[in-house]
Amino acid sequence: MTVKRMDNVGIVVEDLEAAIEFFTELGLNLEGRAPIEGAWADGVTGLHHQRVEIAMMRTPDGHSRLELSRLLAPPVVADHRNAPVNALGYLRVMFTVEDIDDTLTRLVKRGAHLVGEVVQYENTYRLCYIRGPEGILIGLAQELGQHTS
């Protein structure tokens, strides 16, 4: 048996509203919001008396989703938001964008900052890493042959 698809990537945030606004500005669509709690949620995560508010964001092509979660209980026990790119574990989420310069301009207004610089990989992509809401590491890629500045 093989994997059918990757359903979503989950990111835990403190400020769910700000994260929704940021990823909406990036171009994702809010698919829905819901509180999550109960025996089934406790069972799947192994956390007891879990209460979480989630927002599901969908990419414009409809194939990928980002699950943003704000933990209400139990308390958060670790913080990896500012880990450098050479840290073990979660690294980043990468998005392909139409115009990397325009995207950066819009996201900087929402608090993002460039980690290094915008670079060109061969004749294929322009790439960069940014820190988004709460220090989340996000990769941006623009396929060359499309609009470039």
Backbone as CSV, one residue per row, in Angstrom:
resi,resn,N_x,N_y,N_z,CA_x,CA_y,CA_z,C_x,C_y,C_z
1,MET,0.848,-1.185,0.000,0.000,0.000,0.000,0.887,1.240,0.000
2,THR,0.487,2.261,-0.731,1.262,3.497,-0.801,0.464,4.659,-0.224
3,VAL,1.150,5.725,0.026,0.502,6.943,0.521,-0.383,7.507,-0.586
4,LYS,-1.577,7.939,-0.222,-2.476,8.556,-1.200,-2.140,10.026,-1.420
5,ARG,-1.803,10.752,-0.344,-1.462,12.168,-0.433,-0.941,12.619,0.928
6,MET,-0.320,13.784,0.957,0.003,14.424,2.221,-1.160,15.354,2.520
7,ASP,-1.820,15.176,3.632,-3.022,15.933,3.935,-2.734,17.350,4.395
8,ASN,-1.852,17.519,5.387,-1.542,18.860,5.860,-0.257,18.874,6.664
9,VAL,0.231,20.078,6.913,1.337,20.320,7.821,0.762,21.127,8.963
10,GLY,1.077,20.762,10.194,0.543,21.462,11.356,1.579,22.345,12.006
11,ILE,1.154,23.553,12.378,2.024,24.497,13.075,1.251,25.037,14.276
12,VAL,1.892,24.992,15.450,1.290,25.518,16.670,1.716,26.972,16.829
13,VAL,0.750,27.848,17.081,1.005,29.284,17.230,0.339,29.798,18.503
14,GLU,0.795,30.951,18.975,0.137,31.615,20.108,-0.990,32.514,19.633
15,ASP,-0.766,33.240,18.549,-1.742,34.206,18.047,-2.351,33.667,16.749
16,LEU,-3.453,32.968,16.882,-4.088,32.326,15.730,-4.585,33.363,14.726
17,GLU,-5.149,34.458,15.196,-5.662,35.493,14.284,-4.544,36.060,13.412
18,ALA,-3.410,36.388,14.038,-2.284,36.954,13.278,-1.751,35.949,12.273
19,ALA,-1.699,34.672,12.642,-1.214,33.641,11.724,-2.166,33.483,10.535
20,ILE,-3.472,33.511,10.798,-4.457,33.412,9.713,-4.282,34.600,8.760
21,GLU,-4.152,35.802,9.304,-3.977,36.994,8.469,-2.706,36.901,7.633
22,PHE,-1.616,36.428,8.223,-0.350,36.313,7.512,-0.464,35.319,6.350
23,PHE,-0.987,34.133,6.622,-1.067,33.122,5.568,-2.138,33.467,4.528
24,THR,-3.142,34.247,4.914,-4.102,34.766,3.936,-3.397,35.745,2.996
25,GLU,-2.556,36.608,3.556,-1.777,37.549,2.738,-0.847,36.807,1.787
26,LEU,-0.319,35.676,2.222,0.537,34.861,1.366,-0.251,34.252,0.209
27,GLY,-1.552,34.058,0.410,-2.392,33.542,-0.673,-3.177,32.302,-0.322
28,LEU,-3.047,31.801,0.914,-3.836,30.651,1.323,-5.250,31.099,1.673
29,ASN,-6.189,30.186,1.586,-7.585,30.472,1.895,-7.987,29.769,3.175
30,LEU,-8.702,30.484,4.040,-9.204,29.875,5.269,-10.313,28.911,4.898
31,GLU,-10.081,27.643,5.160,-11.053,26.603,4.836,-12.060,26.427,5.972
32,GLY,-11.595,26.625,7.192,-12.492,26.478,8.328,-11.747,26.589,9.638
33,ARG,-12.519,26.814,10.704,-11.984,26.893,12.066,-12.842,26.012,12.941
34,ALA,-12.219,25.437,13.988,-12.980,24.583,14.886,-12.238,24.387,16.195
35,PRO,-13.008,24.232,17.287,-12.391,23.796,18.537,-12.216,22.281,18.482
36,ILE,-11.145,21.799,19.055,-10.877,20.365,19.083,-10.675,19.955,20.537
37,GLU,-11.461,18.997,20.990,-11.316,18.453,22.335,-12.132,17.184,22.446
38,GLY,-11.924,16.452,23.514,-12.678,15.234,23.742,-11.789,14.000,23.730
39,ALA,-12.410,12.887,24.013,-11.671,11.628,24.135,-10.932,11.259,22.854
40,TRP,-11.535,11.496,21.690,-10.874,11.128,20.442,-9.605,11.951,20.237
41,ALA,-9.659,13.263,20.578,-8.486,14.130,20.428,-7.401,13.731,21.426
42,ASP,-7.796,13.434,22.659,-6.835,12.976,23.658,-6.172,11.680,23.195
43,GLY,-6.973,10.789,22.634,-6.450,9.494,22.206,-5.453,9.584,21.071
44,VAL,-5.731,10.430,20.102,-4.843,10.501,18.936,-3.535,11.215,19.275
45,THR,-3.560,12.198,20.175,-2.350,12.963,20.491,-1.602,12.437,21.714
46,GLY,-2.289,11.692,22.559,-1.668,11.232,23.795,-1.648,12.289,24.889
47,LEU,-2.296,13.429,24.638,-2.401,14.480,25.651,-3.758,14.355,26.340
48,HIS,-3.770,14.491,27.653,-5.026,14.358,28.394,-5.677,15.728,28.585
49,HIS,-6.991,15.773,28.389,-7.785,16.994,28.553,-7.316,18.101,27.597
50,GLN,-7.009,17.693,26.384,-6.542,18.627,25.357,-7.678,19.524,24.882
51,ARG,-7.376,20.802,24.723,-8.295,21.757,24.103,-7.476,22.606,23.139
52,VAL,-7.888,22.602,21.887,-7.141,23.283,20.830,-8.134,24.002,19.925
53,GLU,-7.727,25.164,19.437,-8.496,25.832,18.387,-7.660,25.717,17.123
54,ILE,-8.264,25.207,16.039,-7.516,25.056,14.799,-8.131,25.907,13.688
55,ALA,-7.284,26.254,12.735,-7.720,26.906,11.507,-7.048,26.160,10.368
56,MET,-7.822,25.705,9.414,-7.275,24.982,8.272,-7.178,25.944,7.102
57,MET,-5.970,26.092,6.571,-5.693,26.979,5.442,-5.386,26.105,4.227
58,ARG,-5.965,26.450,3.074,-5.771,25.669,1.854,-5.047,26.504,0.804
59,THR,-4.126,25.849,0.083,-3.429,26.537,-1.001,-4.403,26.750,-2.155
60,PRO,-4.157,27.765,-2.989,-5.083,28.086,-4.083,-5.330,26.928,-5.046
61,ASP,-4.343,26.041,-5.218,-4.544,24.910,-6.132,-5.417,23.821,-5.521
62,GLY,-5.718,23.933,-4.223,-6.596,22.977,-3.561,-5.935,21.676,-3.135
63,HIS,-4.629,21.535,-3.343,-3.965,20.263,-3.055,-3.296,20.186,-1.697
64,SER,-2.981,21.308,-1.082,-2.228,21.288,0.173,-2.921,22.140,1.224
65,ARG,-2.724,21.738,2.482,-3.318,22.476,3.582,-2.296,22.687,4.690
66,LEU,-2.504,23.769,5.415,-1.707,24.110,6.575,-2.674,24.181,7.745
67,GLU,-2.425,23.392,8.774,-3.274,23.413,9.967,-2.596,24.263,11.026
68,LEU,-3.198,25.385,11.350,-2.694,26.260,12.399,-3.439,25.920,13.683
69,SER,-2.713,25.710,14.759,-3.328,25.312,16.032,-2.892,26.240,17.149
70,ARG,-3.846,26.605,17.982,-3.565,27.351,19.210,-3.965,26.457,20.366
71,LEU,-2.972,26.026,21.146,-3.227,25.129,22.271,-3.765,25.914,23.458
72,LEU,-4.921,25.499,23.953,-5.518,26.117,25.133,-5.170,25.309,26.378
73,ALA,-5.088,23.983,26.239,-4.717,23.086,27.328,-4.267,21.770,26.702
74,PRO,-3.326,21.089,27.259,-2.442,21.498,28.342,-1.473,22.579,27.882
75,PRO,-0.689,23.135,28.807,0.239,24.209,28.437,1.305,23.728,27.440
76,VAL,1.787,24.642,26.630,2.876,24.357,25.697,4.121,24.037,26.518
77,VAL,4.889,23.012,26.097,6.060,22.593,26.871,7.396,22.875,26.185
78,ALA,7.377,23.243,24.910,8.628,23.530,24.200,8.370,24.609,23.161
79,ASP,9.427,25.320,22.793,9.312,26.400,21.827,10.465,26.291,20.838
80,HIS,10.142,25.953,19.590,11.156,25.763,18.559,11.086,26.843,17.485
81,ARG,10.326,27.901,17.731,10.060,28.890,16.689,11.304,29.582,16.163
82,ASN,12.300,29.748,16.965,13.476,30.477,16.509,14.678,29.577,16.261
83,ALA,14.425,28.297,16.078,15.519,27.370,15.791,16.154,27.728,14.442
84,PRO,17.475,27.648,14.350,18.132,27.952,13.074,17.893,26.841,12.052
85,VAL,18.250,27.122,10.807,17.980,26.158,9.740,18.793,24.878,9.871
86,ASN,19.773,24.827,10.750,20.535,23.598,10.941,20.112,22.844,12.198
87,ALA,18.906,23.101,12.708,18.381,22.395,13.878,17.676,21.110,13.452
88,LEU,17.681,20.118,14.339,16.955,18.879,14.076,15.457,19.116,14.213
89,GLY,14.674,18.311,13.516,13.229,18.400,13.612,12.636,19.264,12.529
90,TYR,11.472,19.832,12.805,10.781,20.683,11.840,11.727,21.756,11.346
91,LEU,11.782,21.953,10.042,12.646,22.991,9.494,11.825,24.167,8.995
92,ARG,11.001,23.942,7.955,10.273,25.040,7.355,9.186,24.493,6.456
93,VAL,8.305,25.381,6.057,7.300,25.093,5.037,7.700,25.925,3.827
94,MET,7.684,25.329,2.631,8.084,26.035,1.406,6.871,26.231,0.532
95,PHE,6.719,27.460,0.013,5.631,27.788,-0.901,6.211,28.303,-2.207
96,THR,5.643,27.894,-3.328,5.975,28.473,-4.623,5.057,29.668,-4.830
97,VAL,5.650,30.796,-5.182,4.891,32.029,-5.379,5.100,32.538,-6.797
98,GLU,4.182,33.363,-7.271,4.297,33.916,-8.618,5.400,34.954,-8.712
99,ASP,5.501,35.831,-7.713,6.455,36.938,-7.746,7.043,37.086,-6.351
100,ILE,8.277,36.649,-6.178,8.893,36.632,-4.851,9.076,38.042,-4.286
101,ASP,9.403,39.018,-5.141,9.596,40.386,-4.664,8.292,40.986,-4.151
102,ASP,7.211,40.812,-4.906,5.909,41.318,-4.479,5.469,40.617,-3.196
103,THR,5.682,39.315,-3.120,5.301,38.555,-1.929,6.057,39.058,-0.712
104,LEU,7.358,39.284,-0.851,8.151,39.797,0.262,7.657,41.167,0.713
105,THR,7.375,42.033,-0.234,6.880,43.376,0.093,5.605,43.288,0.930
106,ARG,4.689,42.427,0.517,3.418,42.297,1.242,3.612,41.662,2.615
107,LEU,4.477,40.640,2.716,4.642,39.924,3.981,5.465,40.715,4.995
108,VAL,6.391,41.530,4.528,7.151,42.392,5.444,6.197,43.334,6.170
109,LYS,5.155,43.795,5.489,4.148,44.656,6.125,3.385,43.906,7.211
110,ARG,3.428,42.575,7.179,2.769,41.735,8.190,3.776,41.216,9.223
111,GLY,4.980,41.788,9.224,5.956,41.437,10.253,7.012,40.424,9.844
112,ALA,6.978,39.931,8.622,7.993,38.968,8.181,9.332,39.671,7.993
113,HIS,10.409,38.911,8.154,11.724,39.459,7.816,12.556,38.384,7.123
114,LEU,13.388,38.838,6.216,14.245,37.983,5.414,15.328,37.391,6.306
115,VAL,15.549,36.078,6.191,16.568,35.413,7.001,17.962,35.681,6.430
116,GLY,18.125,35.484,5.151,19.407,35.725,4.492,19.184,36.721,3.378
117,GLU,19.167,36.217,2.143,18.903,37.053,0.979,18.153,36.241,-0.057
118,VAL,17.602,36.901,-1.035,16.961,36.217,-2.155,18.093,35.776,-3.078
119,VAL,18.135,34.483,-3.372,19.196,33.940,-4.221,18.580,33.282,-5.444
120,GLN,19.419,33.087,-6.449,18.969,32.373,-7.647,19.693,31.039,-7.707
121,TYR,18.919,29.959,-7.865,19.474,28.626,-8.045,19.432,28.296,-9.532
122,GLU,20.635,28.245,-10.108,20.787,27.978,-11.535,19.815,28.847,-12.326
123,ASN,19.197,28.301,-13.343,18.198,29.039,-14.116,16.799,28.533,-13.804
124,THR,16.636,28.011,-12.569,15.400,27.332,-12.211,14.528,28.123,-11.243
125,TYR,15.106,28.600,-10.141,14.334,29.231,-9.078,15.038,30.449,-8.505
126,ARG,14.259,31.365,-7.970,14.710,32.362,-7.003,14.136,31.901,-5.672
127,LEU,14.950,31.939,-4.630,14.568,31.359,-3.342,14.954,32.283,-2.187
128,CYS,14.202,32.175,-1.099,14.606,32.828,0.146,13.883,32.161,1.310
129,TYR,14.410,32.420,2.504,13.743,32.043,3.740,13.327,33.327,4.438
130,ILE,12.151,33.297,5.037,11.696,34.406,5.866,11.262,33.856,7.214
131,ARG,11.229,34.728,8.195,10.598,34.406,9.476,9.249,35.083,9.448
132,GLY,8.204,34.286,9.607,6.847,34.795,9.578,6.326,35.024,10.974
133,PRO,5.008,34.831,11.166,4.435,35.076,12.489,5.101,34.183,13.527
134,GLU,5.461,34.788,14.655,6.049,34.072,15.775,7.350,33.370,15.421
135,GLY,8.051,33.855,14.409,9.348,33.292,14.055,9.301,32.044,13.201
136,ILE,8.120,31.658,12.717,8.003,30.461,11.889,8.860,30.628,10.639
137,LEU,9.684,29.626,10.348,10.549,29.659,9.170,9.755,29.216,7.947
138,ILE,9.743,30.063,6.924,8.973,29.818,5.704,9.895,30.017,4.513
139,GLY,9.866,29.069,3.579,10.618,29.208,2.348,9.719,29.719,1.246
140,LEU,10.256,30.584,0.400,9.529,31.076,-0.766,10.358,30.734,-1.999
141,ALA,9.696,30.244,-3.035,10.363,29.889,-4.279,9.567,30.459,-5.448
142,GLN,10.283,31.039,-6.379,9.664,31.528,-7.613,10.317,30.794,-8.773
143,GLU,9.492,30.086,-9.545,10.027,29.400,-10.719,10.425,30.443,-11.749
144,LEU,11.628,30.321,-12.279,12.072,31.261,-13.310,11.381,30.933,-14.618
145,GLY,11.274,31.944,-15.452,10.478,31.790,-16.670,9.122,32.428,-16.461
146,GLN,8.767,32.654,-15.185,7.580,33.420,-14.851,8.042,34.836,-14.545
147,HIS,7.178,35.682,-14.021,7.510,37.078,-13.730,8.676,37.170,-12.757
148,THR,9.706,37.909,-13.115,10.802,38.218,-12.192,11.064,39.700,-12.232
149,SER,11.532,40.216,-11.107,11.841,41.660,-11.013,13.338,41.854,-11.115
